[in-house]
Amino acid sequence: MKPFRPERAHLLHEVRATVRLALPLIAAQLAAVGSNVIDAVLAGHVSAHVLGAVAVGASIWSLAIVCGIGMMMAVPPSVAQLDGAGRRGEVGAVFQQALWLALGMGVLLWFAVRHAEPLIELIGVTPSLRHDVQRFLLAISWGAPALTCYFALRGLSEGLSLTRPSMYFSLGGLVLLVPLGYVLMFGKLGIPPQGAHGCGVATAIVLWLELLAFGVYVIFRRNYRGLGLFDRFQWPDPGRIGQLVHIGLPMAVTLLAEAGLFVATALIIATLGEDVIASHQVAINIASLFFMIPLGLAMAITVRVGNAVGRGDERGVRYAGFCGIGLTLLTQLFSAVLMLGLPHFIASLYTHEPKVIALAAQLIMLAGLFQFSDGIQVAANGALRGLKDTRVPMAITLFAYWMIGMPVGWWLAFHHGMGARGMWIGLIAGLSAAAAMLFTRFWRSAWRQRWRRPVPMTAPA
């Protein structure tokens, strides 16, 4: 295996191109998770009970989010490879089938979220929280179709290297969520206080507004003309949708494996009492907020690698992947220093309850310890997505998170009496294992050419 020695000019060009793509995506991802932060902050100032209900409900809702987003992550590399190959005329066919897939996924997720009560009972959520958790889920479920269709539009735009629209509409949704969530949760303007239910209603409304705005933008902006997006209506094509599912399903499972680890951790911690739940919610909000930086970079890496594949540029694939991973490590250094240095201050931004702040600070410090492994795994996965290499990464994440992370966390939490801290140490173990294996996978793939240039959508997957 040859060492990778990049030329300085090419390296600087790749860094600039990746950063230019990534900055709007990072802003978009920060805005997306910012909605969870806003929900948590508002709920925490209503009461610890409402914060706990929103924490558990948001954890279950996040399972639906990652399923929908994971499937739609087939769109950016598909579009990016076509764009890199100079075959923009085929983008419209991909996009229309992606919309059909998004609509179907949205309806399925709407149904699943509305019938999550058996899951709530099965995992043993504190009985005092169950009613409000269910009301939160019933309200937010109406946003599921909007969420999946919105990410189909995002996938189209990002695959074309147009990442600013994702930032515009995510930030716009965040701005709308603040007053809307405040009015509904606290009961203002003549509306009675709705607590956790109001939180779900506000989020669903914002999701639909984001979808509407993005759709209008794509229809009227010049950058999307000539792609044949709406020139001819197409009914669902099982073959073409199957190709997207072939790429997207492993991505959805991969994201679900990671998110499921965090969600399962939250749900297990939910059995330990309201103060522990609230502390975990504060810490996981912080970790999720900082994770959006490497996630945005990973999305940019996917597009850069996909473009290089479309051009048939072997060295371009390596530059895009390794430069992106290097940039990710720099961002993670900043996150780790902040979490390890100011844990109590960060926790105090969410709540004024001393017991919650003390435990949350401990968990935030543990989150600081897994910043590098978390960054490497998400960046390497982004590079592999650009190659449309999704099945082996799926197997890697399933093994790392569920055969290493969860057993270690459970053993420490309950057999060694470490509680929430034990579960978080399990997260560190799972993420570290995934980082090592995914980076090795991309390193080998970059030279062994486990990828190919895009084929027409009519060809077999």
C-alpha positions as CSV (number, residue, x, y, z in Angstrom):
1,M,0.0,0.0,0.0
2,K,1.5,3.3,-1.1
3,P,1.8,6.3,1.3
4,F,-0.3,9.3,0.6
5,R,1.9,12.3,-0.2
6,P,-0.3,15.2,-1.4
7,E,1.1,18.1,-3.5
8,R,0.7,21.4,-1.7
9,A,-1.2,23.2,-4.4
10,H,-3.7,20.3,-4.9
11,L,-4.0,20.0,-1.1
12,L,-4.8,23.7,-0.6
13,H,-7.3,23.6,-3.5
14,E,-9.1,20.6,-1.9
15,V,-9.1,22.1,1.5
16,R,-10.7,25.4,0.2
17,A,-13.2,23.4,-1.8
18,T,-14.2,21.3,1.1
19,V,-14.4,24.2,3.5
20,R,-16.5,26.2,1.0
21,L,-19.0,23.3,0.8
22,A,-18.9,22.4,4.5
23,L,-19.5,25.8,6.1
24,P,-23.1,26.1,5.0
25,L,-23.7,22.4,5.8
26,I,-22.3,22.9,9.3
27,A,-24.5,25.9,9.8
28,A,-27.5,23.8,8.5
29,Q,-26.7,20.9,10.8
30,L,-26.2,23.2,13.8
31,A,-29.6,24.8,13.1
32,A,-31.2,21.4,12.8
33,V,-29.8,20.2,16.2
34,G,-30.4,23.7,17.5
35,S,-34.1,22.9,17.4
36,N,-33.4,20.1,19.9
37,V,-31.4,22.5,22.0
38,I,-34.2,25.1,22.0
39,D,-36.7,22.4,22.9
40,A,-34.5,21.3,25.8
41,V,-33.9,24.8,27.1
42,L,-37.6,25.8,26.9
43,A,-38.7,22.5,28.5
44,G,-36.0,22.8,31.2
45,H,-37.4,26.2,32.2
46,V,-40.9,24.8,32.3
47,S,-40.1,22.0,34.7
48,A,-37.8,19.0,35.1
49,H,-40.8,16.8,34.3
50,V,-41.4,18.5,30.9
51,L,-37.7,18.3,30.2
52,G,-37.7,14.6,30.9
53,A,-40.8,14.0,28.7
54,V,-39.3,15.9,25.8
55,A,-36.0,14.1,26.3
56,V,-37.6,10.6,26.0
57,G,-39.9,11.7,23.2
58,A,-37.1,13.4,21.2
59,S,-35.0,10.2,21.6
60,I,-37.8,8.1,20.0
61,W,-38.4,10.7,17.3
62,S,-34.7,10.7,16.5
63,L,-35.1,7.1,15.4
64,A,-37.6,8.2,12.8
65,I,-35.3,11.1,11.8
66,V,-32.3,8.9,11.1
67,C,-34.4,6.3,9.2
68,G,-35.7,9.1,6.9
69,I,-32.5,11.0,6.5
70,G,-30.4,7.8,6.1
71,M,-32.5,6.7,3.1
72,M,-32.3,10.2,1.6
73,M,-28.6,10.1,1.9
74,A,-28.6,8.1,-1.3
75,V,-29.4,11.3,-3.2
76,P,-26.2,13.4,-2.7
77,P,-23.6,10.9,-3.9
78,S,-25.9,9.8,-6.8
79,V,-26.3,13.4,-7.9
80,A,-22.7,14.3,-7.2
81,Q,-21.4,11.5,-9.4
82,L,-23.7,12.4,-12.3
83,D,-22.6,16.1,-11.9
84,G,-18.9,15.1,-11.9
85,A,-19.4,13.0,-15.0
86,G,-21.1,15.8,-16.8
87,R,-24.5,14.0,-17.0
88,R,-26.7,16.7,-15.4
89,G,-29.6,15.8,-17.7
90,E,-30.1,12.6,-15.7
91,V,-30.5,14.3,-12.4
92,G,-34.2,15.0,-12.8
93,A,-35.0,11.3,-13.1
94,V,-33.1,10.6,-9.9
95,F,-34.8,13.4,-8.1
96,Q,-38.3,12.6,-9.0
97,Q,-37.9,9.0,-7.8
98,A,-36.2,10.3,-4.7
99,L,-39.3,12.3,-4.0
100,W,-41.6,9.3,-4.3
101,L,-39.3,7.4,-2.0
102,A,-39.3,10.3,0.5
103,L,-43.1,10.5,0.5
104,G,-43.4,6.8,1.1
105,M,-40.9,6.9,3.9
106,G,-42.6,9.9,5.5
107,V,-46.0,8.1,5.7
108,L,-44.4,5.0,7.2
109,L,-42.6,7.1,9.8
110,W,-45.7,9.0,10.6
111,F,-47.5,5.7,11.4
112,A,-44.6,4.3,13.4
113,V,-44.2,7.3,15.6
114,R,-47.9,7.5,16.3
115,H,-47.8,3.9,17.5
116,A,-44.7,4.0,19.7
117,E,-46.6,3.5,23.0
118,P,-45.7,-0.2,23.2
119,L,-42.0,0.8,22.9
120,I,-42.4,3.3,25.7
121,E,-43.9,0.7,28.0
122,L,-41.4,-2.0,26.9
123,I,-38.3,0.0,27.8
124,G,-39.8,0.9,31.2
125,V,-40.0,4.7,31.0
126,T,-40.9,6.3,34.3
127,P,-44.7,6.0,34.5
128,S,-45.1,9.7,35.4
129,L,-43.6,10.7,32.0
130,R,-45.5,8.3,29.7
131,H,-48.6,10.3,29.0
132,D,-46.6,13.5,28.1
133,V,-44.1,11.5,26.0
134,Q,-47.0,10.0,23.9
135,R,-48.6,13.4,23.4
136,F,-45.3,14.8,22.2
137,L,-44.9,12.0,19.7
138,L,-48.5,12.3,18.4
139,A,-47.9,16.0,17.7
140,I,-44.5,15.7,16.1
141,S,-45.4,12.7,13.9
142,W,-47.2,15.1,11.5
143,G,-43.9,16.5,10.5
144,A,-42.5,13.1,9.3
145,P,-43.5,13.5,5.6
146,A,-42.2,17.0,5.5
147,L,-38.9,15.9,7.0
148,T,-38.2,13.2,4.4
149,C,-39.2,15.3,1.4
150,Y,-37.2,18.2,2.7
151,F,-34.1,16.0,2.8
152,A,-34.7,14.9,-0.7
153,L,-34.5,18.5,-1.8
154,R,-31.4,19.0,0.4
155,G,-29.8,15.9,-1.2
156,L,-30.4,17.3,-4.7
157,S,-29.0,20.7,-3.9
158,E,-26.0,19.4,-2.0
159,G,-25.2,16.8,-4.7
160,L,-24.9,19.7,-7.1
161,S,-22.5,21.4,-4.6
162,L,-25.1,24.0,-3.8
163,T,-25.0,23.9,0.0
164,R,-26.1,27.4,1.0
165,P,-29.8,26.7,0.5
166,S,-29.6,24.0,3.2
167,M,-28.2,26.7,5.6
168,Y,-30.8,29.3,4.6
169,F,-33.8,27.1,5.3
170,S,-32.5,25.3,8.4
171,L,-31.6,28.7,10.0
172,G,-35.0,30.1,9.0
173,G,-36.7,27.1,10.7
174,L,-34.7,27.7,13.8
175,V,-35.7,31.3,13.9
176,L,-39.4,30.4,13.6
177,L,-39.2,27.7,16.3
178,V,-38.1,29.9,19.1
179,P,-41.2,32.1,19.3
180,L,-43.6,29.3,18.2
181,G,-42.2,26.9,20.8
182,Y,-42.3,29.6,23.5
183,V,-46.0,30.5,22.8
184,L,-47.2,26.9,22.7
185,M,-45.2,25.4,25.6
186,F,-45.7,28.3,28.1
187,G,-49.1,29.3,26.9
188,K,-49.1,32.8,25.5
189,L,-51.4,34.9,23.2
190,G,-54.4,33.3,24.8
191,I,-53.2,29.7,24.2
192,P,-53.2,27.5,27.2
193,P,-49.8,26.0,28.3
194,Q,-49.2,22.8,26.4
195,G,-45.8,21.7,27.7
196,A,-44.3,18.7,25.8
197,H,-47.3,18.5,23.4
198,G,-46.7,22.1,22.4
199,C,-43.1,21.3,21.7
200,G,-44.1,18.6,19.2
201,V,-46.7,20.8,17.5
202,A,-44.2,23.7,17.0
203,T,-41.6,21.3,15.5
204,A,-44.1,19.8,13.1
205,I,-45.2,23.2,11.9
206,V,-41.7,24.4,11.3
207,L,-40.8,21.2,9.3
208,W,-43.7,21.9,6.8
209,L,-42.7,25.5,6.5
210,E,-39.1,24.6,5.7
211,L,-40.3,22.1,3.0
212,L,-42.5,24.6,1.4
213,A,-39.8,27.3,1.3
214,F,-37.2,25.0,-0.1
215,G,-39.6,23.7,-2.8
216,V,-40.4,27.2,-4.0
217,Y,-36.7,28.1,-4.0
218,V,-35.8,25.1,-6.2
219,I,-38.6,25.8,-8.7
220,F,-37.6,29.4,-9.3
221,R,-33.8,29.5,-8.9
222,R,-31.7,29.5,-12.0
223,N,-29.1,27.1,-10.6
224,Y,-31.6,24.2,-10.9
225,R,-32.7,24.9,-14.5
226,G,-31.7,22.5,-17.2
227,L,-31.8,19.5,-14.9
228,G,-35.3,18.3,-16.0
229,L,-36.6,18.3,-12.4
230,F,-40.2,18.8,-13.4
231,D,-40.2,18.8,-17.2
232,R,-42.1,15.5,-17.3
233,F,-44.1,13.9,-14.6
234,Q,-42.9,10.4,-13.7
235,W,-44.8,7.8,-11.7
236,P,-42.8,5.7,-9.2
237,D,-40.4,3.4,-11.0
238,P,-39.7,0.3,-8.9
239,G,-36.3,-0.2,-10.6
240,R,-35.0,3.3,-10.1
241,I,-36.4,3.5,-6.6
242,G,-34.8,0.2,-5.9
243,Q,-31.4,1.6,-6.9
244,L,-31.8,4.4,-4.4
245,V,-32.9,1.9,-1.7
246,H,-29.9,-0.2,-2.6
247,I,-27.6,2.7,-1.7
248,G,-29.8,4.4,1.0
249,L,-30.9,1.4,3.1
250,P,-27.5,0.5,4.4
251,M,-26.9,4.2,5.1
252,A,-30.2,4.3,7.1
253,V,-29.2,1.2,9.0
254,T,-25.8,2.7,9.7
255,L,-27.3,5.9,11.0
256,L,-29.9,3.9,12.9
257,A,-27.1,1.7,14.5
258,E,-25.3,4.8,15.8
259,A,-28.4,6.8,16.7
260,G,-29.9,3.7,18.2
261,L,-26.9,3.3,20.5
262,F,-27.5,6.9,21.8
263,V,-31.2,6.5,22.0
264,A,-31.0,3.1,23.7
265,T,-28.6,4.7,26.2
266,A,-31.1,7.5,26.8
267,L,-34.0,5.1,27.3
268,I,-32.0,2.9,29.6
269,I,-31.0,6.0,31.6
270,A,-34.7,7.0,31.6
271,T,-35.3,4.2,34.1
272,L,-32.9,5.8,36.7
273,G,-35.1,8.8,37.6
274,E,-36.1,12.3,36.4
275,D,-32.9,14.1,37.5
276,V,-30.7,11.5,35.8
277,I,-32.8,11.8,32.6
278,A,-32.5,15.6,32.7
279,S,-28.7,15.4,33.2
280,H,-28.3,13.0,30.3
281,Q,-30.5,15.2,28.1
282,V,-28.3,18.3,28.8
283,A,-25.1,16.4,28.0
284,I,-26.4,14.7,24.9
285,N,-27.7,18.0,23.6
286,I,-24.2,19.4,23.9
287,A,-22.6,16.4,22.3
288,S,-25.1,16.5,19.5
289,L,-24.6,20.2,18.9
290,F,-20.8,19.8,18.5
291,F,-21.3,16.7,16.4
292,M,-22.9,18.7,13.7
293,I,-19.6,20.2,12.8
294,P,-17.9,16.9,11.7
295,L,-21.3,15.8,10.3
296,G,-21.4,18.9,8.0
297,L,-17.8,18.2,7.0
298,A,-18.7,14.6,6.3
299,M,-21.5,15.7,4.0
300,A,-19.1,17.9,2.1
301,I,-16.6,15.0,1.9
302,T,-19.3,12.8,0.3
303,V,-19.9,15.4,-2.4
304,R,-16.2,15.9,-3.1
305,V,-15.5,12.2,-3.3
306,G,-18.5,11.6,-5.4
307,N,-17.5,14.3,-7.8
308,A,-14.0,12.7,-8.1
309,V,-15.6,9.3,-8.8
310,G,-17.8,10.8,-11.5
311,R,-14.6,12.3,-13.2
312,G,-12.8,9.0,-12.8
313,D,-10.1,10.9,-10.8
314,E,-8.4,8.4,-8.5
315,R,-6.1,10.9,-6.9
316,G,-9.0,13.3,-6.4
317,V,-10.8,10.6,-4.4
318,R,-7.8,10.4,-2.1
319,Y,-7.4,14.1,-1.7
320,A,-11.1,14.6,-1.0
321,G,-11.2,11.9,1.6
322,F,-8.0,12.4,3.5
323,C,-8.2,16.2,3.5
324,G,-11.7,16.1,4.8
325,I,-10.7,13.7,7.6
326,G,-7.8,16.0,8.5
327,L,-10.1,19.0,8.7
328,T,-12.5,17.0,10.9
329,L,-9.7,16.3,13.4
330,L,-9.0,20.0,13.8
331,T,-12.6,20.8,14.6
332,Q,-12.8,18.0,17.1
333,L,-9.7,19.4,18.9
334,F,-11.7,22.6,19.6
335,S,-14.8,20.7,20.8
336,A,-12.8,18.5,23.1
337,V,-11.0,21.4,24.7
338,L,-14.3,23.2,25.3
339,M,-16.1,20.2,26.8
340,L,-13.2,19.2,29.1
341,G,-12.5,22.8,30.2
342,L,-16.0,24.2,30.9
343,P,-18.4,21.4,31.7
344,H,-20.2,23.0,34.7
345,F,-20.6,26.3,32.8
346,I,-22.1,24.6,29.8
347,A,-24.5,22.6,32.0
348,S,-25.7,25.7,33.9
349,L,-26.9,27.1,30.6
350,Y,-29.6,24.5,30.5
351,T,-30.9,24.3,34.1
352,H,-30.5,25.9,37.5
353,E,-30.9,22.7,39.5
354,P,-27.5,21.9,41.2
355,K,-27.9,18.1,41.2
356,V,-28.7,18.1,37.5
357,I,-25.7,20.4,36.7
358,A,-23.3,18.2,38.7
359,L,-24.1,15.0,36.9
360,A,-24.4,16.7,33.5
361,A,-20.9,18.1,33.9
362,Q,-19.5,14.6,34.4
363,L,-21.2,13.4,31.3
364,I,-20.1,16.4,29.3
365,M,-16.5,15.6,30.2
366,L,-16.9,12.1,29.0
367,A,-18.3,13.5,25.7
368,G,-15.1,15.5,25.4
369,L,-13.2,12.2,25.5
370,F,-14.9,10.7,22.4
371,Q,-14.7,13.8,20.1
372,F,-11.7,12.5,18.1
373,S,-13.1,9.0,17.5
374,D,-16.6,10.4,16.7
375,G,-15.1,12.8,14.2
376,I,-13.0,10.1,12.5
377,Q,-15.8,7.7,12.2
378,V,-18.3,10.2,10.7
379,A,-15.7,11.6,8.2
380,A,-14.5,8.2,7.0
381,N,-18.2,7.2,6.6
382,G,-18.8,10.3,4.6
383,A,-15.9,9.5,2.3
384,L,-17.2,5.9,1.8
385,R,-20.6,7.2,1.0
386,G,-19.1,9.2,-1.8
387,L,-17.8,5.9,-3.2
388,K,-21.3,4.4,-2.7
389,D,-19.6,2.0,-0.4
390,T,-22.4,1.5,2.2
391,R,-22.8,-2.2,3.0
392,V,-19.5,-3.0,4.7
393,P,-19.7,0.3,6.7
394,M,-23.1,-0.8,7.8
395,A,-21.7,-4.1,9.1
396,I,-18.9,-2.2,10.8
397,T,-21.1,0.2,12.7
398,L,-23.5,-2.6,13.8
399,F,-20.6,-4.5,15.2
400,A,-18.9,-1.6,16.9
401,Y,-21.9,0.0,18.5
402,W,-24.0,-3.1,19.4
403,M,-21.4,-5.8,20.0
404,I,-18.9,-3.5,21.8
405,G,-20.5,-0.2,22.8
406,M,-23.8,-1.3,24.3
407,P,-22.4,-4.4,26.2
408,V,-19.6,-2.4,27.7
409,G,-22.0,0.4,28.7
410,W,-24.5,-2.0,30.2
411,W,-21.9,-3.9,32.1
412,L,-20.4,-0.8,33.6
413,A,-23.7,0.9,34.3
414,F,-25.5,-1.9,36.1
415,H,-22.9,-4.5,37.1
416,H,-20.4,-1.9,38.4
417,G,-23.0,0.6,39.6
418,M,-21.7,3.5,37.5
419,G,-25.1,4.4,36.2
420,A,-25.2,7.0,33.4
421,R,-21.4,7.4,33.5
422,G,-21.0,3.7,32.6
423,M,-23.3,4.0,29.7
424,W,-21.4,6.9,28.4
425,I,-18.1,5.0,28.7
426,G,-19.8,2.4,26.5
427,L,-20.4,5.1,23.9
428,I,-16.7,5.9,23.9
429,A,-15.8,2.2,23.3
430,G,-18.2,1.8,20.4
431,L,-17.3,5.0,18.7
432,S,-13.5,4.3,19.0
433,A,-13.9,0.8,17.4
434,A,-16.0,2.2,14.6
435,A,-13.5,5.0,13.9
436,A,-10.6,2.5,13.6
437,M,-12.4,0.2,11.3
438,L,-14.1,2.8,9.0
439,F,-10.8,4.7,8.5
440,T,-9.0,1.5,7.6
441,R,-11.8,0.7,5.2
442,F,-11.5,4.0,3.3
443,W,-7.7,3.9,3.4
444,R,-7.8,0.5,1.6
445,S,-10.6,1.4,-0.8
446,A,-8.9,4.6,-1.9
447,W,-6.1,2.5,-3.5
448,R,-7.9,-0.7,-4.3
449,Q,-10.6,1.2,-6.3
450,R,-13.6,-0.4,-4.7
451,W,-15.7,2.0,-6.6
452,R,-16.8,2.7,-10.1
453,R,-18.0,5.6,-12.2
454,P,-21.8,6.2,-12.2
455,V,-24.0,4.2,-14.6
456,P,-27.3,5.3,-16.1
457,M,-30.3,4.9,-13.8
458,T,-31.8,2.4,-16.2
459,A,-28.9,0.0,-15.6
460,P,-29.0,-2.6,-12.9
461,A,-27.8,-1.5,-9.5
